Amino acid sequence: MKTTLNIDDQLMAKVKQEAARQGRTMSQFIESALRLALQANRKQVRQTALPTFRGGAFRVNVADNDALQDFMEGR
């Protein structure tokens, strides 16, 4: 896909130099740089650990509907 980007002149000069040093086109160099940047962003996303609590012993058997209802109603 062709697209137009506004890139800082000094940065573009470095891109040209590095692409030439590697024997690649500027398009190839920029494409690989973008791929690396996108991969790095994915690796930084980490799942947040959920908090845990020590609640002690169970106060009611949740499988016992009558006991659960009594507990919730404060009987």
C-alpha distance (Angstrom), angle and dihedral (degrees) to the residues before:
residue distance angle dihedral
M1 . . .
K2 3.76 . .
T3 3.77 118.9 .
T4 3.78 139.5 163.0
L5 3.79 121.0 -122.4
N6 3.79 132.2 179.2
I7 3.80 106.9 -132.8
D8 3.79 126.9 177.0
D9 3.82 111.0 -99.6
Q10 3.80 94.3 -127.0
L11 3.79 91.7 49.3
M12 3.80 91.3 48.3
A13 3.81 90.5 51.6
K14 3.82 89.1 54.2
V15 3.79 90.5 47.9
K16 3.81 90.7 52.2
Q17 3.81 91.6 48.7
E18 3.79 94.7 47.5
A19 3.80 94.0 44.7
A20 3.82 90.2 50.7
R21 3.81 91.0 46.9
Q22 3.81 89.6 53.5
G23 3.81 93.0 43.7
R24 3.79 92.0 -119.1
T25 3.75 134.6 122.1
M26 3.79 119.0 -103.8
S27 3.81 88.5 -113.7
Q28 3.81 91.4 55.2
F29 3.79 91.6 46.5
I30 3.81 94.6 48.6
E31 3.81 92.3 44.6
S32 3.81 92.1 53.3
A33 3.82 91.1 45.1
L34 3.80 90.5 52.8
R35 3.81 91.4 48.4
L36 3.81 90.7 51.9
A37 3.81 91.7 47.8
L38 3.80 91.8 50.8
Q39 3.81 92.3 48.1
A40 3.81 91.2 49.8
N41 3.80 90.7 53.4
R42 3.81 91.4 52.8
K43 3.79 92.3 51.0
Q44 3.80 92.2 52.5
V45 3.80 93.2 59.0
R46 3.77 106.9 95.6
Q47 3.75 129.8 175.8
T48 3.75 114.7 -109.4
A49 3.78 114.2 -121.8
L50 3.78 113.0 -116.8
P51 3.79 116.7 -124.2
T52 3.78 118.6 -105.6
F53 3.78 127.6 -152.9
R54 3.77 135.3 -162.0
G55 3.77 102.6 -130.9
G56 3.77 98.2 171.6
A57 3.78 125.0 -135.0
F58 3.78 121.0 -9.5
R59 3.79 112.8 -93.7
V60 3.77 96.1 -158.0
N61 3.79 138.5 15.5
V62 3.80 103.4 -112.8
A63 3.81 89.9 -158.6
D64 3.83 89.3 64.0
N65 3.80 103.3 78.1
D66 3.82 95.3 -168.5
A67 3.83 92.7 49.7
L68 3.78 90.9 46.5
Q69 3.81 92.0 49.9
D70 3.81 91.1 48.9
F71 3.80 91.6 49.4
M72 3.82 93.5 49.1
E73 3.81 91.4 49.0
G74 3.80 92.4 46.8
R75 3.81 96.3 -116.5
